[in-house]
Amino acid sequence: MKRSFLLCSTFLPVVALACTSVSGNDPGDEGDGSAGSPDIGASTGGSGDGDGTGATTSSTGGGVLKEIGTGGTVDPGAEQITEEESCTGTALEPETIEVPQEVTTTTETQVPAPVALYVMLDNTLSMDEMGATASKWDEAVSALTSFVEDPASEGIDVAIQYFHPTGGSGQEADECDGVAHATPAVAMGTLPDQAPAIVRSLQSTRTALNTPTGGALTGATNYCATFQTEHPDEKCVVILVTDGEPHGCGLSAICPNDTGGGGPGMGGGSANCVDPNSASVLTPIAAAGLANGVVTFTVGMAGVSEDGFTLLDQVAVAGGSDCTPGAPGDEACDVSTTGAEGLLAALNAIRDSVTVVETHTETFTTTEIVPLPCEWTLPEPPKGSTLDPMLVNVNIVDAATTVTTPATYVPSADDCSRASGPAWYYDDPVAPTKMYVCPATCELLAAMPTASVQVLLGCERKDLM
């Protein structure tokens, strides 16, 4: 008697199964040298050798035809299997599909901006007074010279103007409308090439009279707004450096109750105070600049009172800057006790803190787990062989629990409700081309991410009783 079977394996959702067809003669049959009959697992293209040994044929369908040793000579290179092994199957794991997706990420820090600094330097008479180590004017000149000559500043743009744009040579310009302040004493240029011009300007400028902070701030923010319009790839930043309270252009720094003479600035009074109207005049100027994308930093040198720093903090907040992040109320850069060294450190920190929001678009690959399909196409058997639908079984395997559950064959979809557990059926019980699992089994597979399916060929089918 002749025993034949077909061993198959596949991976869903690929519809073709890779099959191994094996045939052999029972030891009780006489080998007659004829080819195996074309039933399930019948081999083709081979013949017996007359001693009861089945013949090995060529590879078909991705599988290799193997020979069962039933006596006689066996090719030592051929894999030996037994009848029991014919019922082993290969697990069909859920397919993983790599799906490319474009993901946009936004970076709000970490990216230094191409920066242009417009330094608005106080050059009032009080800057000639003694600072921490030298006159405040000498400290400012020393810090700014070191800054523009620092290799770390290479590549940034710098321009400079003064509270008194004429450099103390006269009062021809209107120092309150900001027009003169909107024209740099040294035009914007890139370091280090711009450094010599900045240094020469600092060395030749002199101090003069009052403190027209309003005009200086107006001109500086207007200049930067125009510069950014003309240079959209650069961030223009105002650095307002001062040693006292606003005095002039409608604001007074003289304490109203002080009657002493020979005071600072325009004379009269012996102490400086912050005009109560200062914040209402200056903060809108800084806020208007920020609305145009211009950030204003304020730096207070020796001579700025406690109320003066409160005003500078308010202007900094309105201008969108903060020299001391995480310390509310200390938004201005306070270099009142650190002189040239402190001013240089403040300038470096401002230079390094200016960032832009940069949007990166990148494509990366994610892995999507696709549930096991609930149907698949039967393979084409090897040429000359037929697939016996009575020798097909299906198991459901849960890798998480290692539990294997046999699925019952039912004649049709209408019979699915009769099965008490996992079940499957053919599209045509007589001449099947597809296998289906019943709806409840399909839902089970979709709900079990660790599930796999085994298709076992060569053993008697588990049918619905």
C-alpha positions as CSV (number, residue, x, y, z in Angstrom):
1,M,0.0,0.0,0.0
2,K,1.2,3.4,-0.9
3,R,1.3,6.3,1.6
4,S,1.6,9.9,0.4
5,F,1.4,13.3,2.1
6,L,2.3,16.9,1.5
7,L,4.3,19.0,3.9
8,C,3.7,22.8,3.6
9,S,4.7,26.0,5.3
10,T,3.8,29.6,4.7
11,F,3.8,33.1,6.2
12,L,0.7,35.2,6.1
13,P,-0.4,37.3,4.3
14,V,1.6,35.9,1.4
15,V,-0.8,33.6,-0.3
16,A,1.5,31.0,-1.7
17,L,2.6,28.1,0.5
18,A,6.1,26.6,0.2
19,C,5.4,22.8,-0.1
20,T,7.5,19.7,0.3
21,S,6.0,16.7,-1.5
22,V,7.1,13.3,-0.4
23,S,6.1,9.8,-1.6
24,G,7.3,6.4,-0.8
25,N,6.3,2.8,-1.1
26,D,5.2,0.7,1.8
27,P,7.7,-2.0,2.6
28,G,5.0,-4.5,1.7
29,D,4.7,-3.3,-1.8
30,E,7.0,-4.4,-4.5
31,G,8.8,-1.7,-6.3
32,D,7.8,-1.8,-9.9
33,G,9.8,1.2,-11.1
34,S,6.7,3.2,-11.9
35,A,6.1,6.8,-11.0
36,G,4.0,7.5,-7.9
37,S,0.3,7.9,-8.4
38,P,-1.0,11.5,-8.6
39,D,-2.8,11.7,-5.2
40,I,-1.9,14.0,-2.3
41,G,1.9,14.1,-2.0
42,A,2.4,12.0,-5.1
43,S,5.8,12.8,-6.5
44,T,6.5,13.5,-10.2
45,G,9.4,12.9,-12.5
46,G,10.9,10.1,-10.4
47,S,10.7,6.3,-10.5
48,G,11.5,3.5,-8.1
49,D,14.6,1.6,-8.3
50,G,13.1,-1.8,-7.9
51,D,14.1,-2.3,-4.3
52,G,11.2,-0.4,-2.5
53,T,13.0,2.9,-2.2
54,G,11.0,6.0,-3.2
55,A,12.7,8.4,-5.6
56,T,13.7,12.0,-4.9
57,T,12.5,14.6,-7.3
58,S,13.6,18.2,-7.9
59,S,12.7,21.2,-5.9
60,T,9.3,22.8,-6.6
61,G,7.4,25.7,-5.2
62,G,10.2,26.8,-2.9
63,G,10.3,23.4,-1.1
64,V,12.5,20.4,-1.5
65,L,11.2,16.9,-2.2
66,K,12.4,14.6,0.4
67,E,12.7,10.9,0.6
68,I,11.4,8.6,3.3
69,G,13.8,5.7,4.0
70,T,11.8,2.5,3.6
71,G,14.6,0.2,3.1
72,G,17.2,0.1,0.4
73,T,19.9,2.7,-0.3
74,V,19.2,6.3,0.8
75,D,21.0,9.3,-0.5
76,P,23.1,10.4,2.6
77,G,22.5,14.1,1.7
78,A,18.7,13.7,1.8
79,E,16.8,14.7,5.0
80,Q,15.1,11.7,6.7
81,I,11.5,12.2,8.0
82,T,9.0,9.8,9.5
83,E,5.3,9.7,9.1
84,E,4.7,11.4,12.4
85,E,6.9,14.3,11.3
86,S,4.6,14.8,8.4
87,C,2.1,16.6,10.7
88,T,4.5,19.3,11.8
89,G,3.7,22.8,10.6
90,T,5.2,26.3,10.6
91,A,3.8,29.1,12.7
92,L,2.3,32.0,10.7
93,E,3.3,35.1,12.7
94,P,1.6,38.5,12.4
95,E,3.3,40.4,9.6
96,T,5.3,43.5,10.4
97,I,5.2,46.3,7.8
98,E,7.6,49.2,7.8
99,V,5.6,52.3,7.0
100,P,7.6,55.6,6.3
101,Q,6.0,58.6,7.9
102,E,7.0,62.3,7.8
103,V,7.2,63.8,11.3
104,T,7.7,67.5,11.9
105,T,9.5,68.5,15.1
106,T,9.9,72.0,16.3
107,T,13.1,73.2,18.2
108,E,12.6,76.4,20.1
109,T,16.1,76.5,21.7
110,Q,19.5,75.2,21.1
111,V,19.8,76.8,17.7
112,P,21.9,80.1,17.7
113,A,20.5,82.8,15.5
114,P,22.4,84.7,13.0
115,V,22.5,87.8,15.2
116,A,23.0,91.6,14.6
117,L,23.6,93.6,17.8
118,Y,22.8,97.3,18.0
119,V,24.6,98.7,21.0
120,M,23.0,101.9,22.4
121,L,25.6,103.3,24.9
122,D,24.9,105.9,27.5
123,N,27.5,108.7,27.1
124,T,26.1,111.2,29.6
125,L,28.4,113.2,31.9
126,S,27.8,110.8,34.8
127,M,29.7,108.1,32.8
128,D,32.9,110.0,33.6
129,E,32.4,109.2,37.3
130,M,34.2,106.4,39.0
131,G,32.9,102.9,38.5
132,A,34.1,99.6,40.1
133,T,37.7,99.9,38.9
134,A,37.9,102.9,36.6
135,S,35.6,105.6,35.2
136,K,32.4,104.0,34.0
137,W,33.1,105.3,30.5
138,D,36.5,103.6,30.5
139,E,34.9,100.4,31.8
140,A,32.4,100.5,28.9
141,V,35.1,101.1,26.3
142,S,37.2,98.3,27.7
143,A,34.4,95.8,27.8
144,L,33.1,96.6,24.3
145,T,36.6,96.5,22.8
146,S,37.2,93.1,24.3
147,F,33.8,91.9,23.0
148,V,34.3,92.9,19.4
149,E,37.9,91.6,19.4
150,D,36.9,88.2,21.0
151,P,37.2,85.3,18.5
152,A,33.9,83.9,20.0
153,S,32.1,87.0,18.5
154,E,33.4,86.2,15.0
155,G,30.6,86.1,12.4
156,I,28.1,88.3,14.2
157,D,27.1,91.8,13.1
158,V,27.6,94.8,15.3
159,A,26.6,98.5,15.1
160,I,26.9,101.2,17.8
161,Q,25.3,104.5,18.6
162,Y,25.2,106.7,21.7
163,F,22.6,108.5,23.8
164,H,24.1,111.7,22.4
165,P,24.5,110.8,18.7
166,T,26.8,113.8,18.1
167,G,29.3,112.4,20.5
168,G,29.3,115.5,22.7
169,S,30.3,117.8,19.8
170,G,27.0,119.7,19.9
171,Q,23.2,119.5,20.3
172,E,22.1,120.0,16.7
173,A,20.2,116.8,16.6
174,D,16.8,116.3,18.2
175,E,17.6,113.6,20.8
176,C,14.0,112.9,21.7
177,D,12.4,111.7,18.5
178,G,14.9,108.9,17.9
179,V,15.6,109.8,14.4
180,A,19.3,110.5,15.0
181,H,19.6,107.4,17.2
182,A,18.2,105.3,14.3
183,T,21.4,106.0,12.3
184,P,24.4,104.1,13.8
185,A,27.6,106.0,14.5
186,V,29.3,102.9,13.1
187,A,27.2,101.1,10.5
188,M,26.3,97.4,11.0
189,G,29.1,95.2,10.0
190,T,30.5,91.7,10.6
191,L,33.2,90.9,13.1
192,P,36.1,90.7,13.2
193,D,36.4,93.1,10.2
194,Q,34.1,95.6,11.9
195,A,36.1,95.6,15.2
196,P,38.6,98.4,14.3
197,A,35.8,100.8,13.4
198,I,33.9,100.1,16.6
199,V,37.1,100.6,18.7
200,R,37.9,104.0,17.0
201,S,34.4,105.2,17.6
202,L,34.6,104.4,21.3
203,Q,37.9,106.1,21.7
204,S,36.8,109.3,20.0
205,T,33.4,109.7,21.6
206,R,32.9,112.1,24.5
207,T,30.2,112.4,27.2
208,A,27.6,115.1,27.3
209,L,24.8,116.4,29.5
210,N,21.4,114.7,30.1
211,T,20.1,111.2,29.6
212,P,17.6,111.1,26.7
213,T,16.7,107.4,27.2
214,G,13.4,107.7,25.4
215,G,14.9,108.9,22.2
216,A,17.8,106.4,22.4
217,L,15.4,103.5,22.9
218,T,13.0,104.7,20.1
219,G,15.8,105.1,17.6
220,A,17.4,101.7,18.5
221,T,14.2,99.7,18.1
222,N,13.3,101.5,14.9
223,Y,16.7,100.8,13.4
224,C,16.5,97.1,14.3
225,A,13.0,96.7,12.9
226,T,14.1,98.2,9.6
227,F,17.3,96.1,9.6
228,Q,15.3,92.9,10.1
229,T,13.0,93.8,7.2
230,E,16.0,94.2,5.0
231,H,17.8,91.1,6.4
232,P,15.1,88.6,7.2
233,D,17.6,85.9,8.0
234,E,19.1,87.9,10.9
235,K,17.9,88.6,14.3
236,C,18.5,92.3,15.3
237,V,18.9,92.8,19.1
238,V,19.0,96.1,21.0
239,I,21.5,96.4,23.9
240,L,20.7,99.5,26.0
241,V,23.6,100.3,28.3
242,T,23.1,103.1,30.9
243,D,24.4,104.3,34.3
244,G,21.3,106.2,35.5
245,E,17.7,107.2,35.2
246,P,16.0,108.9,32.2
247,H,16.6,112.7,32.3
248,G,15.3,114.8,29.5
249,C,12.7,114.4,26.8
250,G,9.9,115.1,29.3
251,L,11.3,113.0,32.1
252,S,13.2,114.3,35.1
253,A,15.7,112.4,37.3
254,I,15.7,115.1,40.0
255,C,14.0,114.2,43.2
256,P,11.1,116.6,43.7
257,N,11.7,117.2,47.4
258,D,15.4,117.8,47.1
259,T,16.5,121.4,47.0
260,G,20.2,121.0,47.0
261,G,22.2,122.6,44.3
262,G,24.9,121.4,41.9
263,G,23.3,118.1,41.3
264,P,23.9,115.7,38.4
265,G,22.7,116.2,34.9
266,M,21.1,119.6,34.3
267,G,21.9,120.9,37.8
268,G,19.6,121.6,40.7
269,G,19.0,118.9,43.3
270,S,21.5,116.6,44.8
271,A,20.0,113.2,44.2
272,N,18.6,111.2,41.3
273,C,15.1,109.7,41.3
274,V,13.1,107.7,38.7
275,D,10.4,109.9,37.2
276,P,7.0,108.1,38.0
277,N,6.1,108.5,34.3
278,S,9.2,106.7,33.0
279,A,7.7,103.2,32.8
280,S,4.6,104.5,30.9
281,V,6.9,106.2,28.4
282,L,9.6,103.6,27.9
283,T,7.9,100.2,28.1
284,P,5.6,100.9,25.2
285,I,8.6,101.7,23.0
286,A,10.2,98.3,23.9
287,A,6.9,96.5,23.4
288,A,6.4,98.1,20.0
289,G,9.9,96.9,19.1
290,L,9.1,93.3,20.2
291,A,5.9,93.4,18.2
292,N,8.2,93.9,15.2
293,G,10.5,91.0,16.2
294,V,13.1,93.2,18.0
295,V,14.3,92.1,21.4
296,T,15.7,94.7,23.8
297,F,18.2,93.9,26.6
298,T,18.9,96.5,29.3
299,V,22.2,96.7,31.1
300,G,22.7,98.8,34.3
301,M,26.1,100.1,35.3
302,A,27.2,101.7,38.6
303,G,25.0,104.7,39.4
304,V,21.6,103.0,38.6
305,S,19.5,103.1,41.8
306,E,17.2,100.3,43.1
307,D,14.2,102.1,41.5
308,G,16.3,102.5,38.3
309,F,16.9,98.8,38.1
310,T,13.1,98.2,38.6
311,L,12.6,100.4,35.6
312,L,15.2,98.6,33.5
313,D,13.6,95.3,34.5
314,Q,10.2,96.6,33.2
315,V,11.7,97.7,29.9
316,A,13.5,94.3,29.5
317,V,10.3,92.4,30.1
318,A,8.4,94.6,27.6
319,G,11.3,94.0,25.2
320,G,11.2,90.2,25.6
321,S,14.6,89.8,27.3
322,D,15.9,88.3,30.5
323,C,19.5,88.4,31.7
324,T,18.7,86.1,34.7
325,P,16.2,83.4,33.6
326,G,14.4,81.9,36.5
327,A,14.8,85.0,38.7
328,P,11.7,87.2,38.3
329,G,12.4,90.8,39.0
330,D,16.0,90.5,37.8
331,E,15.5,90.8,34.0
332,A,18.0,93.6,33.5
333,C,21.7,92.8,33.4
334,D,23.1,94.2,36.6
335,V,26.8,95.1,36.2
336,S,26.8,97.9,38.8
337,T,29.4,96.3,41.0
338,T,31.4,94.3,38.4
339,G,32.7,97.0,36.1
340,A,34.2,96.1,32.7
341,E,34.4,92.4,33.6
342,G,30.7,92.2,34.4
343,L,29.7,94.2,31.3
344,L,31.8,91.9,29.1
345,A,30.2,88.8,30.6
346,A,26.7,90.4,30.0
347,L,27.5,91.1,26.4
348,N,28.8,87.5,25.9
349,A,25.7,86.1,27.5
350,I,23.4,88.2,25.3
351,R,25.3,87.1,22.2
352,D,25.0,83.4,23.1
353,S,21.4,83.5,24.3
354,V,19.8,84.8,21.1
355,T,18.1,81.8,19.4
356,V,15.6,81.2,16.7
357,V,12.8,78.7,16.5
358,E,13.8,76.2,13.9
359,T,11.5,73.6,12.4
360,H,13.0,70.3,11.2
361,T,11.1,68.0,9.0
362,E,12.5,64.4,9.0
363,T,11.3,61.1,7.6
364,F,11.7,58.0,9.8
365,T,10.3,54.5,9.6
366,T,7.9,53.0,12.1
367,T,6.8,49.4,12.4
368,E,3.1,48.7,12.2
369,I,1.9,45.3,13.4
370,V,-0.8,44.0,11.0
371,P,-3.2,41.4,12.6
372,L,-3.2,37.9,11.1
373,P,-5.5,37.7,8.1
374,C,-8.6,35.7,8.3
375,E,-8.3,34.0,5.0
376,W,-5.6,32.8,2.7
377,T,-5.2,31.1,-0.7
378,L,-4.4,27.4,-0.9
379,P,-1.2,26.6,-2.8
380,E,-0.9,25.0,-6.2
381,P,0.3,21.5,-5.5
382,P,3.4,20.2,-7.3
383,K,2.9,19.2,-10.9
384,G,1.2,15.8,-11.1
385,S,0.1,15.9,-7.4
386,T,-3.2,16.8,-5.8
387,L,-3.9,18.3,-2.4
388,D,-6.1,16.1,-0.1
389,P,-8.3,18.6,1.8
390,M,-9.0,15.8,4.3
391,L,-5.5,16.0,5.6
392,V,-5.3,19.7,6.6
393,N,-5.5,21.0,10.1
394,V,-5.3,24.5,11.7
395,N,-4.0,25.3,15.2
396,I,-4.2,28.7,17.0
397,V,-1.1,29.3,19.2
398,D,-0.8,32.0,21.8
399,A,2.9,32.8,22.3
400,A,2.2,34.6,25.5
401,T,0.8,31.5,27.2
402,T,2.2,28.8,24.9
403,V,-1.3,27.4,24.7
404,T,-2.1,25.6,21.4
405,T,-5.8,25.3,20.5
406,P,-6.9,23.1,17.6
407,A,-9.4,24.8,15.3
408,T,-12.3,22.7,14.1
409,Y,-13.1,22.3,10.5
410,V,-16.7,23.2,9.6
411,P,-18.3,22.5,6.2
412,S,-19.3,26.1,5.5
413,A,-19.6,29.6,7.0
414,D,-23.2,28.8,8.0
415,D,-21.9,26.1,10.3
416,C,-19.5,28.4,12.2
417,S,-22.2,28.9,14.9
418,R,-22.1,25.2,15.7
419,A,-18.5,25.2,16.7
420,S,-17.7,25.6,20.4
421,G,-14.2,27.0,19.8
422,P,-11.9,28.2,17.0
423,A,-13.1,27.0,13.6
424,W,-12.3,27.2,9.9
425,Y,-13.7,26.2,6.5
426,Y,-13.0,26.0,2.8
427,D,-14.6,28.1,0.1
428,D,-15.4,24.9,-1.6
429,P,-15.2,21.6,0.4
430,V,-14.8,19.5,-2.7
431,A,-12.3,21.6,-4.7
432,P,-11.1,24.3,-2.3
433,T,-8.9,27.2,-3.3
434,K,-9.1,29.3,-0.1
435,M,-9.2,28.7,3.7
436,Y,-11.2,30.9,6.0
437,V,-11.5,31.2,9.8
438,C,-14.9,31.8,11.2
439,P,-15.9,35.3,12.3
440,A,-15.5,34.6,16.0
441,T,-12.0,33.1,15.4
442,C,-11.1,36.1,13.2
443,E,-12.0,38.5,16.1
444,L,-10.0,36.3,18.5
445,L,-6.9,36.6,16.3
446,A,-7.2,40.3,16.0
447,A,-7.5,40.6,19.8
448,M,-4.4,38.4,20.4
449,P,-1.2,40.3,19.3
450,T,0.9,37.3,20.3
451,A,-1.2,34.8,18.3
452,S,0.1,32.7,15.5
453,V,-1.5,30.2,13.2
454,Q,-0.2,26.7,12.4
455,V,-1.3,24.9,9.2
456,L,-0.6,21.2,9.6
457,L,-0.7,19.0,6.5
458,G,-0.6,15.3,6.3
459,C,-2.8,14.3,9.2
460,E,-6.5,13.4,9.4
461,R,-8.6,16.6,9.7
462,K,-10.3,17.6,12.9
463,D,-13.9,17.9,11.8
464,L,-17.0,19.2,13.5
465,M,-18.9,16.3,15.0
